Each structure stands twice: as structure tokens, then as C-alpha cells.
């Protein structure tokens, strides 16, 4: 059985392998392990891939039907113009003709097209909504439309969402994912088991540098603490459309000796930063299931998140700290508390680690297999293969 996938994540064929954004690839390797192959409707770019991309574990079982070419890397895709819609429709139809089941990823332009078309032609279908499932102020109308379609009887198929929300149709399934393998979780457990060294507070941000992530708020909080004589250093991992503006703000606030922009990094390098940091900040304007927060929790970091989406559920019961998004004073106060009395947060770190270490790629595979087998009946692949590791080739 082959699975069709609709995604906005760009792909590159380079060094005889298919490459894409590494967190997406790690999750798609699990889906590929459940099926005989994947056929993806996705943007196609030219190589070489950026350093924070990765090759699929088995590119021989991956095919890409492009609906857009060389129009931006990763999630930095331009808004879809009306004249591009036929290409999106054509890509979805081509994938449907080649596959036996279909999985759409939303929100996104291709996900919206697939949500309208796929129910006409494929009974075996499922979806993942990767954004914030409850509506929120300032949300794009296209996002609300996609959620309405996925909730509707028209779609009427399993749709995994982050968190448990009251009043949802039966086919809306609470789900949690991780891109940490069992071996990486063992690494996290070893880190948690050792006392963290003293010294200045080591603050980490991991994510896309977009306006919604509120990295500027973090920089202003760091500047206020520096002015108050509190020693801390901040590393920002990721890239995106706000990078130039954040560089300018960093210079304006004179933070060159306190803030390091590491850019996009391979996932293994990000794990090394989790192991060395004390605290993770992800105080975004909106969030679904922030994987960086789950990863930081698994490594026993004090995590500060915004009261949005699933974050309050993740950090509940003493597992982390919540701040209103965009509130510099609140974030500054939270950072000050950890910097001035780090020992008081030992129980929080342990509670976060216990919760974050529940989720792995292996548990994701088992949960997906159970969900799809129950919905569609019969095994998905004969025989199921073990999850394959990534063999990285330097671009």
C-alpha cells in the first residue's frame, strides 16, 4: 500500500537522495515505515539543501510530485496566487492516481486543496493539523476554513490534532508526536541525571525566526536583565524571515556579548544545545504542539512558554512556566526568578523530564499503526520494517 501526502515542506533531490526540513523528514520516516512508499505533493527546490535539512532514510521509496518549483525554502513559501491553483489541483490528482491512501498536512495551501478533493476519490484518508486547533485572535481566515472542513462530515476521516479539546467530532483525534528516538531519549535521561553546572543562566530558543515566535520579546527581556546586573547568555537556533530584523534589534540593544545566533542546525547539534542549556523560551503568539518545548522538557530544561494552544497543557502541574505572549515584563520576571534561585526549580525540571520522555519516534509509529489499522482494517505493510536511521551526507 502506497501513501500519498500533501505538504508545504519543500523537497530537494541531491546526492541521489530526497531531502527536506529535518523535523518533517524524521516524522515522515515513521510514515514511510508503515507503507510500501510515499508519494508527496510538495514544492520542489534546487540543491544543495540547507544544513538543517536531512535526507530520508530510504529515498528509493520516496517520490515527489511538485506543485511549485524554486519559490522558497522550507516553510518560507509565498502566498498562493489564483493562477497557481490548477497546479495544486493537478498535483493532488496525480498523487491520488499513484497511491492507495492519502494523508494531508494542514494548515497550508496544498492541504486546503486536498481537503476539498480527496474525499471524492479516496476512502482511506487521514489528516494532521499541525497548528493551534482552537481559534485565536488574528488567525488567518484560510486556517479557520481548513479547520472547519476537517471538522466537517465532508472530510469525515481521522484528523490528528495537538491536545484534547471539548466539543469535537469523533473523528478529531488527540495526538502527540516526537522526533526523539529511544536512543536520544536515553541521552536526555543521562543529562537529567547529572547536576547542572553553576554560572550564568544559559537560555535557549529553538524555532523558526518568524514574527509569531516573539524572539524580539526575548531579546528585550535579555537586555533588561543585563541592565539589572543579572548574568545570562542566550543562544538562538533557527532561521526565517525575521532574522535580519532580529540582528538589527540585537545591535540596537547592544547584546552582541550576550546573544548568539546559531542559525539552522542539524537535529543532533540541537540536542547538544539542549544538553548544555538551563532554560528554553518559546513564548510564541500561537502554537500547536511545539516540538522544541517537548524536547527541552525531555532534557530537563526549565521551559517558559506562552499561554496559547497546547502549551498550558504541556506545562501544567508544575512542569514549566507560562507568560502572556508579547509581554516583555512577564518574561523578564520569569527569567529573573530562575537566574536568581536556580535550585528552587529542581522539582520542575524533574517533572518536565518525566513528562517529556514519554514520547518517541517508536511510540509514534505504534500509535499511528493502531489508529490507521483500526480505521482502514488490515495491515498497512507486509512485513513492517524497523525504523531506519538517517545516514547523513554532507551537502
C-alpha positions in Angstrom: 0.0 0.0 0.0 1.4 3.4 -1.0 0.5 6.6 0.9 0.0 10.0 -0.8 1.0 13.1 1.3 0.2 16.7 0.7 2.7 19.1 2.4 4.0 22.7 2.1 7.5 21.4 3.1 9.9 21.9 0.1 12.0 19.0 -1.1 15.3 18.7 -2.9 16.8 15.8 -4.8 20.5 15.9 -4.1 23.3 13.4 -3.9 20.9 10.7 -5.0 18.6 11.3 -2.0 15.5 13.2 -1.3 15.9 15.9 1.4 13.6 18.2 3.3 13.3 20.1 6.6 14.7 17.7 9.2 11.8 17.5 11.7 9.4 16.8 8.9 11.7 14.1 7.5 12.1 12.4 10.9 8.3 12.1 11.2 7.8 11.1 7.5 10.3 8.2 8.0 7.8 6.8 10.5 5.0 7.0 7.9 7.3 5.5 5.2 8.0 2.6 7.6 4.2 1.8 7.7 3.7 1.8 4.0 5.4 0.5 0.9 6.2 4.0 -0.3 5.3 7.7 -0.1 4.3 9.9 -3.0 4.4 13.6 -1.9 2.7 16.6 -3.4 5.2 19.2 -2.4 7.2 22.2 -3.5 10.5 21.3 -5.3 13.6 23.3 -4.9 17.2 23.1 -6.3 20.1 21.8 -4.1 22.2 21.7 -2.2 19.9 21.5 0.8 20.4 23.8 3.8 22.4 22.5 6.8 19.2 22.0 8.9 17.7 19.7 6.3 18.1 15.9 6.2 17.8 13.0 3.7 15.0 10.4 4.0 16.1 7.1 5.5 15.1 5.3 2.3 14.8 7.6 -0.7 14.1 4.7 -3.0 10.6 4.6 -1.6 10.0 8.4 -1.8 8.6 10.2 -4.9 7.7 13.9 -5.2 5.0 15.4 -7.4 5.9 19.2 -7.5 3.2 21.9 -7.4 5.7 24.7 -7.1 9.4 25.0 -8.1 12.2 27.1 -6.7 9.9 29.6 -4.9 11.3 29.5 -1.4 12.9 27.1 1.1 11.0 25.2 3.7 8.1 27.0 5.2 9.0 30.3 3.6 6.6 29.9 0.7 4.9 32.9 -0.9 1.1 33.3 -0.8 -0.7 31.2 -3.4 -1.9 33.2 -6.4 -5.2 32.3 -8.1 -3.4 31.2 -11.2 -1.4 28.6 -9.2 -4.5 26.7 -8.1 -4.6 24.4 -11.2 -1.1 23.3 -10.4 -2.1 22.4 -6.8 -5.2 20.5 -8.0 -3.2 18.7 -10.6 -0.5 17.6 -8.1 -3.1 16.2 -5.7 -4.9 14.3 -8.6 -1.6 12.9 -9.8 -0.7 11.7 -6.3 -4.2 10.1 -5.8 -3.8 8.1 -9.1 -0.5 6.6 -7.8 -1.5 5.8 -4.2 -3.8 3.6 -2.1 -4.4 6.0 0.8 -3.9 9.8 1.5 -2.5 11.9 4.3 -2.8 15.7 4.2 -0.9 18.1 6.3 -2.5 21.3 7.4 -2.6 24.3 7.6 -1.3 25.1 4.1 -2.4 25.8 0.6 -2.0 22.2 -0.7 -3.7 20.9 2.4 -6.8 23.1 1.7 -7.0 21.8 -1.9 -6.6 18.2 -0.7 -9.3 18.6 2.0 -11.7 19.5 -0.8 -10.7 16.9 -3.4 -9.6 13.8 -1.6 -13.0 12.8 -0.1 -14.3 12.5 -3.7 -11.7 9.9 -4.7 -10.2 8.2 -1.6 -11.8 6.4 1.3 -8.6 5.7 3.1 -7.6 9.2 4.2 -6.4 10.9 7.2 -5.1 14.4 8.1 -2.8 16.1 10.6 -3.5 19.7 11.7 -0.1 20.9 12.9 -1.2 24.4 14.1 -3.2 25.6 17.0 -6.6 23.8 16.9 -8.7 26.2 18.9 -9.4 29.5 17.1 -7.3 32.5 18.3 -7.3 36.3 17.7 -5.7 37.3 14.4 -5.8 33.8 13.0 -5.8 33.7 9.2 -9.2 33.1 7.6 -7.8 30.3 5.5 -6.7 28.5 8.7 -10.1 28.7 10.1 -11.6 27.4 6.8 -9.3 24.4 6.8 -10.2 23.5 10.4 -13.9 23.9 9.5 -13.5 21.5 6.6 -11.5 18.9 8.6 -14.2 19.0 11.4 -17.0 18.6 8.9 -18.8 15.4 7.7 -17.3 16.2 4.2 -13.8 15.2 5.4 -15.2 12.7 7.9 -11.8 10.9 8.4 -9.3 10.7 11.3 -7.7 14.1 11.9 -5.0 14.2 14.5 -4.7 17.5 16.4 -2.5 18.5 19.3 -4.3 18.3 22.6 -7.7 17.4 23.9 -10.4 19.9 23.2 -14.1 19.6 24.2 -16.9 19.5 21.7 -15.0 18.0 18.8 -16.5 15.4 16.3 -15.5 11.8 16.9 -13.0 11.8 14.0 -10.9 14.5 15.6 -8.2 12.5 17.4 -5.9 14.0 20.2 -2.4 13.1 19.2 1.2 13.8 20.3 4.4 13.4 18.3 8.1 13.5 18.9 11.1 13.4 16.7 13.3 12.0 19.5 14.3 8.3 19.1 14.6 5.9 22.0 18.4 6.3 21.9 18.1 10.1 22.0 15.7 9.8 25.0 18.4 7.8 26.7 20.8 10.7 26.1 18.3 13.0 27.6 17.9 10.8 30.7 21.7 10.9 31.2 21.7 14.6 31.0 18.9 14.9 33.6 20.7 12.5 35.9 23.7 14.8 36.3 23.6 18.1 38.2 23.8 21.2 36.0 26.8 23.4 36.4 26.5 26.8 38.0 27.4 30.1 36.5 25.4 32.5 34.3 21.9 31.3 33.1 22.1 29.6 29.7 18.9 30.5 27.8 17.9 28.7 24.5 15.4 29.4 21.8 14.8 26.8 19.1 12.4 27.5 16.2 11.6 29.4 13.1 12.5 33.1 13.2 9.1 34.4 12.3 7.2 37.3 13.9 4.8 34.9 15.6 7.6 33.4 17.6 8.2 36.6 19.5 12.0 36.3 19.6 12.2 40.1 19.8 10.4 39.9 23.1 13.1 37.5 24.4 15.9 39.9 23.2 14.3 42.8 25.1 14.0 40.7 28.2 17.7 39.7 28.0 18.6 43.4 27.7 16.6 44.3 30.7 18.2 41.6 32.8 21.7 42.6 31.6 20.9 46.2 32.7 19.9 44.8 36.1 23.2 43.1 36.5 22.0 39.5 36.0 24.4 37.3 34.2 22.9 35.2 31.4 23.6 34.2 27.8 21.1 33.4 25.1 21.6 31.1 22.0 19.0 31.4 19.2 18.8 28.4 16.9 16.8 28.7 13.7 16.4 30.8 10.7 13.5 32.6 9.0 12.1 35.8 7.6 12.8 37.8 10.8 16.5 37.1 11.0 17.7 40.5 9.6 15.3 42.4 11.9 16.4 40.5 14.9 20.1 41.1 14.0 19.3 44.9 13.9 17.5 44.7 17.2 20.3 42.8 18.8 22.8 45.5 17.7 20.4 48.3 18.9 20.2 46.7 22.3 24.0 46.1 22.4 23.6 42.4 23.0 26.5 41.1 20.9 28.2 39.7 24.0 25.0 38.1 25.4 23.2 36.7 22.3 24.4 34.2 19.7 22.5 33.5 16.5 23.5 29.9 15.7 21.3 29.7 12.5 19.6 26.5 11.4 21.4 23.4 12.8 21.1 19.6 12.2 19.0 18.0 14.8 21.9 16.2 16.5 23.6 19.6 17.1 20.3 21.0 18.5 20.3 18.1 21.0 23.8 19.1 22.1 22.5 22.6 22.9 19.6 21.1 24.9 22.2 19.2 26.9 24.2 22.3 27.7 21.4 24.8 28.4 19.5 25.6 31.6 16.3 27.1 30.2 14.2 27.2 27.0 12.0 30.1 26.0 9.2 29.6 23.4 6.7 32.4 24.2 5.0 32.4 20.8 1.9 34.3 19.7 0.3 31.0 18.7 1.4 27.4 19.0 0.1 23.9 18.2 2.3 21.2 19.6 5.7 22.9 19.9 8.2 20.0 19.5 11.1 22.2 20.8 9.2 22.6 24.0 8.7 18.8 24.4 12.3 18.2 23.5 13.6 20.8 26.0 11.3 19.2 28.7 12.8 15.8 27.9 16.2 17.2 28.7 15.1 18.6 32.0 15.2 22.3 31.0 13.1 24.9 32.7 10.7 25.8 29.9 8.9 29.1 29.6 6.0 29.1 27.2 3.1 31.3 26.2 -0.5 30.7 27.3 -1.5 29.6 23.8 -2.6 26.4 22.1 -1.5 23.2 23.8 1.3 24.9 25.8 -0.7 25.4 29.0 -1.5 21.6 29.0 2.2 20.7 28.4 3.5 22.9 31.2 0.7 22.2 33.7 1.1 20.6 37.1 4.4 22.3 37.8 6.2 21.3 34.6 7.0 24.8 33.4 6.3 28.5 33.4 3.6 30.4 31.4 3.8 34.0 30.3 1.4 36.1 28.2 2.7 36.3 24.6 4.4 39.6 23.8 4.7 40.6 27.5 8.3 41.7 28.0 7.9 42.4 31.7 6.4 39.0 32.4 9.1 37.1 30.5 11.8 39.2 32.2 10.3 38.4 35.7 10.2 34.6 34.8 13.8 34.6 33.7 14.9 36.7 36.7 13.3 34.1 39.0 15.2 31.2 37.5 18.5 33.1 37.3 18.4 34.3 41.0 17.3 31.0 42.5 18.0 28.1 40.1 17.9 25.4 42.9 14.3 26.1 43.5 13.4 24.8 40.0 14.8 21.3 40.6 11.4 19.7 41.1 10.1 21.5 38.0 13.0 20.1 35.9 12.3 16.6 37.0 8.5 16.8 36.4 9.2 18.2 32.9 11.7 15.4 32.1 9.3 12.7 33.3 6.6 14.0 31.1 8.7 14.8 28.0 10.4 11.4 28.0 7.0 9.7 27.3 7.2 10.5 23.6 9.5 8.9 21.0 9.5 8.1 17.3 8.9 4.5 18.2 5.8 5.2 20.2 4.6 7.5 17.4 4.9 4.5 15.0 2.9 2.2 17.2 0.2 4.8 17.8 -0.2 5.6 14.1 -0.3 1.9 13.2 -3.0 1.3 15.7 -5.1 4.3 14.6 -4.9 3.5 10.8 -5.4 -0.2 11.2 -8.5 0.4 13.3 -9.9 2.8 10.7 -8.9 1.1 7.5 -8.6 -2.5 8.5 -5.8 -4.9 7.8 -2.0 -4.4 8.0 -0.5 -1.4 6.2 2.6 -3.1 5.0 3.9 -6.7 4.8 6.1 -7.1 6.8 6.6 -3.9 8.8 10.2 -2.7 8.7 12.2 -1.3 11.6 12.5 2.4 11.7 15.6 3.3 9.7 18.2 5.7 10.9 19.2 8.7 8.9 22.5 8.4 7.1 23.6 12.0 6.5 25.6 13.0 3.5 27.3 16.4 3.7 25.9 18.8 1.1 
